[in-house]
Amino acid sequence: MCGKTRFAIEALLNHNYTDTLENIFINAQTQILLLYSMDCMLGEHQNTFACKFLANEADREKIAKAREILLLHIGEPLTIKALSRKVAINECYLKKGFKELFGTTIFDFYQTQRMEHAKYLLYDKALSVTDVSSLLGYSSISHFSTAFKKHTGIKPCELLFHN
């Protein structure tokens, strides 16, 4: 098992999230494990990191902490600058390390998690589009609807009708 996979499994087994945040976290970790499993099956990645600073466990932990902070602040968008300050690592290392560890950019990860959480709130919790838009920190319903449709292929109001 490669270090990235082990790290993801440890995070999944040792999290402290409950309720909605637990749902978001487990969904995110499961996606990461699937990605790492595919990488392993295809033999594309070795146990070494392309970014040399990732050989340092403390730096990997800072990047993992940044990911947790993103999940905790799903409705309060953070800038990469603010995120890098929260975890005490420079922005460039954070962006490069995040991409290598999790296989996606910070923005794409955050946006995917927001939209997955939006689907959960709309479908499972039956919240209104207005409420979900507000909870996820969107300045307008139209911005939320556009982002949701781009991610899911359907308008948020269409998801409500499937319930």
Backbone as CSV, one residue per row, in Angstrom:
resi,resn,N_x,N_y,N_z,CA_x,CA_y,CA_z,C_x,C_y,C_z
1,MET,0.864,-1.180,0.000,0.000,0.000,0.000,0.905,1.236,0.000
2,CYS,0.629,2.159,-0.887,1.455,3.357,-0.958,1.129,4.304,0.196
3,GLY,2.041,5.215,0.446,1.888,6.145,1.567,0.643,7.007,1.468
4,LYS,0.307,7.421,0.244,-0.877,8.263,0.070,-2.144,7.505,0.445
5,THR,-2.226,6.243,0.048,-3.403,5.434,0.363,-3.503,5.200,1.860
6,ARG,-2.393,4.864,2.473,-2.366,4.637,3.919,-2.802,5.906,4.659
7,PHE,-2.316,7.035,4.205,-2.661,8.320,4.817,-4.169,8.575,4.716
8,ALA,-4.747,8.278,3.561,-6.189,8.490,3.353,-7.014,7.548,4.223
9,ILE,-6.589,6.298,4.334,-7.322,5.339,5.174,-7.236,5.734,6.642
10,GLU,-6.046,6.143,7.084,-5.895,6.587,8.472,-6.815,7.773,8.762
11,ALA,-6.892,8.710,7.842,-7.767,9.871,8.024,-9.231,9.427,8.098
12,LEU,-9.612,8.479,7.272,-10.990,7.978,7.261,-11.339,7.280,8.577
13,LEU,-10.405,6.527,9.097,-10.651,5.776,10.328,-10.550,6.624,11.594
14,ASN,-9.838,7.733,11.521,-9.562,8.511,12.729,-10.158,9.907,12.727
15,HIS,-11.217,10.124,11.983,-11.813,11.461,11.933,-12.731,11.682,13.140
16,ASN,-13.029,12.942,13.406,-13.896,13.313,14.528,-15.161,14.019,14.068
17,TYR,-15.507,13.880,12.815,-16.662,14.585,12.284,-17.963,13.875,12.653
18,THR,-19.028,14.647,12.723,-20.349,14.087,12.966,-21.347,14.732,12.024
19,ASP,-22.497,14.105,11.891,-23.621,14.626,11.121,-23.235,14.991,9.697
20,THR,-23.552,16.198,9.276,-23.334,16.635,7.903,-21.857,16.636,7.536
21,LEU,-21.003,17.111,8.446,-19.572,17.141,8.136,-19.008,15.735,7.983
22,GLU,-19.527,14.783,8.738,-19.072,13.398,8.591,-19.428,12.883,7.202
23,ASN,-20.630,13.196,6.729,-21.060,12.793,5.398,-20.128,13.378,4.329
24,ILE,-19.816,14.645,4.447,-18.921,15.304,3.487,-17.543,14.655,3.523
25,PHE,-17.019,14.459,4.723,-15.668,13.915,4.881,-15.567,12.495,4.330
26,ILE,-16.519,11.641,4.672,-16.473,10.254,4.207,-16.587,10.202,2.685
27,ASN,-17.447,11.029,2.121,-17.579,11.097,0.664,-16.249,11.505,0.023
28,ALA,-15.617,12.525,0.574,-14.350,13.015,0.025,-13.251,11.953,0.147
29,GLN,-13.156,11.310,1.304,-12.124,10.286,1.511,-12.342,9.093,0.594
30,THR,-13.588,8.721,0.388,-13.895,7.592,-0.485,-13.463,7.898,-1.919
31,GLN,-13.706,9.115,-2.364,-13.279,9.508,-3.704,-11.758,9.466,-3.824
32,ILE,-11.070,9.930,-2.788,-9.608,9.917,-2.787,-9.094,8.478,-2.830
33,LEU,-9.689,7.589,-2.030,-9.258,6.190,-2.021,-9.477,5.529,-3.381
34,LEU,-10.573,5.860,-4.021,-10.829,5.326,-5.360,-9.757,5.811,-6.339
35,LEU,-9.431,7.079,-6.278,-8.392,7.644,-7.140,-7.054,6.942,-6.896
36,TYR,-6.677,6.795,-5.630,-5.401,6.156,-5.307,-5.385,4.685,-5.729
37,SER,-6.508,4.005,-5.589,-6.589,2.602,-6.000,-6.386,2.478,-7.504
38,MET,-7.011,3.392,-8.248,-6.839,3.379,-9.706,-5.376,3.643,-10.072
39,ASP,-4.767,4.615,-9.403,-3.354,4.907,-9.652,-2.499,3.673,-9.388
40,CYS,-2.776,2.999,-8.301,-2.012,1.817,-7.911,-2.195,0.701,-8.945
41,MET,-3.433,0.470,-9.366,-3.713,-0.577,-10.358,-3.013,-0.290,-11.684
42,LEU,-2.964,0.968,-12.044,-2.341,1.345,-13.307,-0.828,1.448,-13.192
43,GLY,-0.320,1.416,-11.950,1.116,1.466,-11.715,1.760,2.774,-12.079
44,GLU,0.954,3.846,-12.077,1.490,5.143,-12.507,2.303,5.849,-11.432
45,HIS,2.059,5.521,-10.170,2.733,6.240,-9.099,3.507,5.276,-8.216
46,GLN,4.648,5.684,-7.825,5.463,4.925,-6.892,5.238,5.505,-5.496
47,ASN,5.966,4.982,-4.514,5.834,5.476,-3.149,6.562,6.794,-2.938
48,THR,7.141,7.336,-3.969,7.848,8.600,-3.835,6.966,9.731,-4.342
49,PHE,7.274,10.926,-3.893,6.512,12.101,-4.290,7.326,12.921,-5.280
50,ALA,6.662,13.482,-6.270,7.345,14.347,-7.228,7.812,15.634,-6.541
51,CYS,6.987,16.148,-5.622,7.362,17.337,-4.858,8.245,16.894,-3.696
52,LYS,9.490,17.306,-3.716,10.439,16.841,-2.706,10.017,17.186,-1.277
53,PHE,9.358,18.318,-1.090,8.976,18.717,0.261,7.938,17.767,0.865
54,LEU,7.256,16.973,0.032,6.264,16.024,0.542,6.911,14.812,1.216
55,ALA,8.218,14.667,1.072,8.913,13.606,1.798,8.861,13.901,3.300
56,ASN,8.652,15.156,3.641,8.550,15.585,5.039,7.118,15.343,5.531
57,GLU,6.968,14.471,6.521,5.641,14.125,7.034,4.896,15.345,7.571
58,ALA,5.615,16.278,8.187,4.974,17.483,8.737,4.328,18.307,7.625
59,ASP,4.975,18.385,6.468,4.401,19.127,5.342,3.173,18.408,4.781
60,ARG,3.224,17.077,4.716,2.057,16.322,4.262,0.889,16.531,5.232
61,GLU,1.179,16.563,6.519,0.130,16.791,7.518,-0.477,18.182,7.379
62,LYS,0.341,19.180,7.053,-0.171,20.539,6.851,-1.137,20.572,5.663
63,ILE,-0.804,19.858,4.610,-1.663,19.834,3.432,-2.958,19.081,3.738
64,ALA,-2.852,17.998,4.488,-4.057,17.264,4.897,-4.921,18.137,5.803
65,LYS,-4.288,18.913,6.658,-5.027,19.825,7.543,-5.742,20.885,6.704
66,ALA,-5.112,21.360,5.647,-5.746,22.339,4.754,-7.009,21.744,4.144
67,ARG,-6.941,20.485,3.772,-8.112,19.804,3.204,-9.236,19.715,4.236
68,GLU,-8.890,19.398,5.464,-9.893,19.347,6.533,-10.526,20.717,6.769
69,ILE,-9.706,21.751,6.734,-10.217,23.111,6.928,-11.200,23.462,5.813
70,LEU,-10.876,23.083,4.575,-11.794,23.328,3.463,-13.138,22.657,3.721
71,LEU,-13.106,21.420,4.207,-14.344,20.693,4.478,-15.126,21.333,5.623
72,LEU,-14.416,21.824,6.615,-15.079,22.472,7.750,-15.708,23.808,7.367
73,HIS,-15.145,24.442,6.358,-15.613,25.769,5.940,-16.315,25.698,4.591
74,ILE,-17.118,24.666,4.413,-17.769,24.421,3.125,-18.681,25.576,2.713
75,GLY,-19.179,26.329,3.676,-20.047,27.457,3.364,-19.378,28.808,3.506
76,GLU,-18.086,28.791,3.782,-17.331,30.034,3.970,-16.063,29.966,3.121
77,PRO,-16.164,30.309,1.859,-15.000,30.183,0.984,-13.763,30.894,1.525
78,LEU,-12.633,30.196,1.463,-11.351,30.735,1.898,-10.471,30.976,0.680
79,THR,-9.643,31.981,0.754,-8.646,32.161,-0.299,-7.500,31.194,-0.029
80,ILE,-6.733,30.898,-1.058,-5.573,30.023,-0.876,-4.581,30.696,0.058
81,LYS,-4.482,32.006,-0.037,-3.585,32.748,0.853,-3.990,32.544,2.324
82,ALA,-5.280,32.698,2.611,-5.766,32.513,3.986,-5.580,31.065,4.430
83,LEU,-5.838,30.130,3.539,-5.680,28.718,3.866,-4.223,28.386,4.159
84,SER,-3.320,28.914,3.359,-1.894,28.638,3.569,-1.422,29.213,4.902
85,ARG,-1.967,30.344,5.288,-1.609,30.925,6.598,-2.126,30.062,7.742
86,LYS,-3.337,29.528,7.590,-3.929,28.694,8.644,-3.105,27.438,8.916
87,VAL,-2.467,26.915,7.881,-1.695,25.687,8.052,-0.186,25.921,8.031
88,ALA,0.220,27.159,7.933,1.635,27.554,8.006,2.510,26.863,6.945
89,ILE,2.071,26.996,5.690,2.876,26.506,4.572,2.683,27.502,3.433
90,ASN,3.725,27.711,2.634,3.565,28.734,1.600,2.584,28.292,0.522
91,GLU,2.004,29.276,-0.146,0.925,29.028,-1.103,1.340,28.075,-2.222
92,CYS,2.533,28.253,-2.736,3.001,27.415,-3.839,3.103,25.958,-3.395
93,TYR,3.704,25.715,-2.239,3.809,24.353,-1.717,2.430,23.769,-1.451
94,LEU,1.544,24.587,-0.926,0.189,24.114,-0.637,-0.497,23.667,-1.934
95,LYS,-0.441,24.503,-2.960,-1.107,24.167,-4.222,-0.492,22.931,-4.872
96,LYS,0.830,22.885,-4.943,1.502,21.747,-5.581,1.311,20.472,-4.771
97,GLY,1.476,20.591,-3.458,1.337,19.418,-2.592,-0.078,18.884,-2.581
98,PHE,-1.052,19.771,-2.560,-2.458,19.359,-2.563,-2.752,18.576,-3.839
99,LYS,-2.307,19.101,-4.948,-2.546,18.453,-6.245,-1.905,17.067,-6.270
100,GLU,-0.691,16.954,-5.731,-0.025,15.657,-5.754,-0.659,14.675,-4.768
101,LEU,-0.961,15.130,-3.572,-1.533,14.230,-2.568,-2.954,13.789,-2.904
102,PHE,-3.762,14.726,-3.420,-5.180,14.431,-3.588,-5.635,14.344,-5.039
103,GLY,-4.732,14.576,-5.975,-5.056,14.379,-7.381,-5.969,15.421,-7.983
104,THR,-6.121,16.551,-7.323,-6.986,17.620,-7.822,-6.494,18.951,-7.277
105,THR,-6.930,20.028,-7.906,-6.556,21.339,-7.382,-7.407,21.667,-6.159
106,ILE,-6.963,22.628,-5.399,-7.711,23.056,-4.216,-9.096,23.536,-4.631
107,PHE,-9.157,24.361,-5.653,-10.449,24.893,-6.092,-11.389,23.781,-6.563
108,ASP,-10.885,22.867,-7.396,-11.742,21.796,-7.908,-12.236,20.892,-6.777
109,PHE,-11.360,20.590,-5.835,-11.768,19.786,-4.678,-12.870,20.498,-3.897
110,TYR,-12.627,21.762,-3.599,-13.576,22.535,-2.798,-14.924,22.652,-3.517
111,GLN,-14.875,22.931,-4.791,-16.108,23.090,-5.566,-16.878,21.769,-5.643
112,THR,-16.173,20.683,-5.848,-16.824,19.369,-5.899,-17.491,19.063,-4.565
113,GLN,-16.800,19.334,-3.477,-17.375,19.054,-2.160,-18.594,19.939,-1.895
114,ARG,-18.527,21.180,-2.311,-19.678,22.078,-2.144,-20.885,21.545,-2.906
115,MET,-20.667,21.113,-4.133,-21.778,20.640,-4.952,-22.320,19.304,-4.438
116,GLU,-21.447,18.433,-3.967,-21.917,17.173,-3.374,-22.730,17.456,-2.110
117,HIS,-22.288,18.419,-1.331,-23.029,18.798,-0.129,-24.363,19.444,-0.520
118,ALA,-24.356,20.218,-1.583,-25.592,20.839,-2.066,-26.599,19.755,-2.469
119,LYS,-26.122,18.727,-3.176,-27.020,17.627,-3.552,-27.616,16.971,-2.315
120,TYR,-26.787,16.756,-1.318,-27.246,16.156,-0.056,-28.309,17.032,0.606
121,LEU,-28.046,18.340,0.672,-28.989,19.257,1.327,-30.301,19.361,0.556
122,LEU,-30.218,19.374,-0.760,-31.421,19.490,-1.580,-32.241,18.198,-1.578
123,TYR,-31.564,17.084,-1.776,-32.270,15.823,-1.951,-32.612,15.149,-0.620
124,ASP,-31.606,14.980,0.248,-31.832,14.254,1.508,-32.486,15.115,2.584
125,LYS,-32.111,16.378,2.640,-32.645,17.252,3.682,-33.812,18.105,3.199
126,ALA,-34.082,18.066,1.896,-35.201,18.788,1.283,-35.194,20.284,1.587
127,LEU,-34.001,20.878,1.617,-33.912,22.324,1.809,-34.198,23.024,0.485
128,SER,-34.598,24.267,0.573,-34.878,25.035,-0.647,-33.571,25.442,-1.335
129,VAL,-33.657,25.754,-2.605,-32.499,26.213,-3.362,-31.943,27.484,-2.725
130,THR,-32.817,28.356,-2.281,-32.389,29.605,-1.627,-31.589,29.304,-0.366
131,ASP,-32.085,28.385,0.457,-31.394,28.035,1.698,-30.033,27.398,1.424
132,VAL,-29.986,26.483,0.474,-28.724,25.807,0.155,-27.710,26.804,-0.399
133,SER,-28.169,27.676,-1.273,-27.295,28.700,-1.831,-26.677,29.543,-0.718
134,SER,-27.486,29.942,0.223,-27.023,30.752,1.345,-26.074,29.967,2.252
135,LEU,-26.426,28.725,2.571,-25.591,27.887,3.441,-24.206,27.637,2.854
136,LEU,-24.132,27.574,1.540,-22.856,27.306,0.887,-22.086,28.572,0.538
137,GLY,-22.584,29.714,0.989,-21.838,30.956,0.853,-21.911,31.638,-0.496
138,TYR,-22.914,31.311,-1.291,-23.055,31.970,-2.589,-23.711,33.334,-2.409
139,SER,-23.236,34.295,-3.192,-23.769,35.653,-3.089,-25.113,35.788,-3.783
140,SER,-25.395,34.875,-4.713,-26.694,34.914,-5.388,-27.130,33.501,-5.757
141,ILE,-28.428,33.334,-5.875,-28.978,32.035,-6.253,-28.548,31.675,-7.668
142,SER,-28.451,32.655,-8.537,-28.073,32.362,-9.928,-26.642,31.837,-10.017
143,HIS,-25.716,32.393,-9.207,-24.339,31.876,-9.203,-24.325,30.422,-8.730
144,PHE,-25.093,30.150,-7.679,-25.184,28.785,-7.167,-25.774,27.853,-8.222
145,SER,-26.870,28.267,-8.836,-27.539,27.425,-9.834,-26.622,27.113,-11.005
146,THR,-25.865,28.104,-11.447,-24.924,27.908,-12.556,-23.842,26.902,-12.170
147,ALA,-23.272,27.071,-10.976,-22.232,26.146,-10.510,-22.787,24.738,-10.333
148,PHE,-23.984,24.633,-9.807,-24.611,23.333,-9.579,-24.854,22.614,-10.904
149,LYS,-25.392,23.352,-11.880,-25.664,22.748,-13.186,-24.365,22.330,-13.873
150,LYS,-23.335,23.127,-13.731,-22.047,22.789,-14.332,-21.508,21.487,-13.731
151,HIS,-21.698,21.308,-12.437,-21.182,20.119,-11.748,-22.047,18.881,-11.983
152,THR,-23.359,19.040,-11.924,-24.255,17.882,-11.935,-24.946,17.647,-13.277
153,GLY,-25.034,18.695,-14.097,-25.746,18.578,-15.367,-27.233,18.885,-15.259
154,ILE,-27.709,19.152,-14.040,-29.117,19.523,-13.858,-29.199,20.767,-12.987
155,LYS,-30.329,21.445,-13.093,-30.559,22.619,-12.251,-30.935,22.145,-10.850
156,PRO,-30.600,22.917,-9.813,-30.927,22.484,-8.454,-32.418,22.244,-8.243
157,CYS,-33.253,23.049,-8.874,-34.698,22.869,-8.704,-35.170,21.547,-9.292
158,GLU,-34.471,21.021,-10.309,-34.836,19.734,-10.894,-34.583,18.589,-9.918
159,LEU,-33.584,18.743,-9.084,-33.277,17.718,-8.088,-34.389,17.641,-7.053
160,LEU,-34.972,18.788,-6.745,-36.067,18.805,-5.779,-37.262,18.006,-6.276
161,PHE,-37.498,18.015,-7.579,-38.654,17.315,-8.151,-38.454,15.799,-8.198
162,HIS,-37.202,15.342,-8.060,-36.934,13.897,-8.044,-37.182,13.297,-6.680
163,ASN,-37.423,14.103,-5.715,-37.565,13.650,-4.336,-38.908,13.019,-4.075
